[in-house]
């Protein structure tokens, strides 16, 4: 019996973009609600992900992470958009070397945790992608209104989601462009500043890109709606912007081909 017959394909090495994986078992992103109110990871994250990267050559996809302040709408989920986070991630080693007392600053202390996550995974010989996330109409309306500053409750169209108190407002052309830019910025922050090996665009499960893809939630008549070309326009432009920011060999896309979760009938 040859080695190819003895080893199931699941456990064979494979090259994904620039990564040389030793097998094809990937940790899927799992929303955990385990971070600080400032949307910066806490001390549990490094151990959580490093444990799951213990087999060298494993690919992990981190929990869904907010692209921007306005993309949010949940508490205790991570983000990758504030100046404080970016500065701390970029200078994490220098900050601790030159100023050990920084660990007494609660804001800067938690801001260093994402880089500790990627370093911990890399120390195990594994890789980690960041999942980029915008909630759209799935957001908690009360949370949006009460965060500082408040954010608008928006989606592709004014179609009410079950259990939400009111319909979202359709995004304007300018707002759509802002969201596209936020994906690109978040991808650059994640890879160039926080040490991630790549990014996955979360276009599934009824979140913002999916709200544009699905006829149940997209009733627009402009270039962002209508036929398949219009409804895929946002996702395609997000992909192009992210690829321009970080390269085409570090970008993935997650979509829901037939799912009705948080969307309704397709």
PyMOL commands that set and color helices and strands:
alter all, ss='L'
color gray80, all
select helices_A, chain A and resi 3-6+9-11+44-52+83-90+92-98+100-104+106-111+113-123+136-138+141-146+173-193+208-213+228-231+233-246+248-250
alter helices_A, ss='H'
color red, helices_A
select strands_A, chain A and resi 14-16+19-21+26-27+59-66+127-133+154-155+169-170+198-203+251-255
alter strands_A, ss='S'
color yellow, strands_A
deselect
rebuild
show_as cartoon
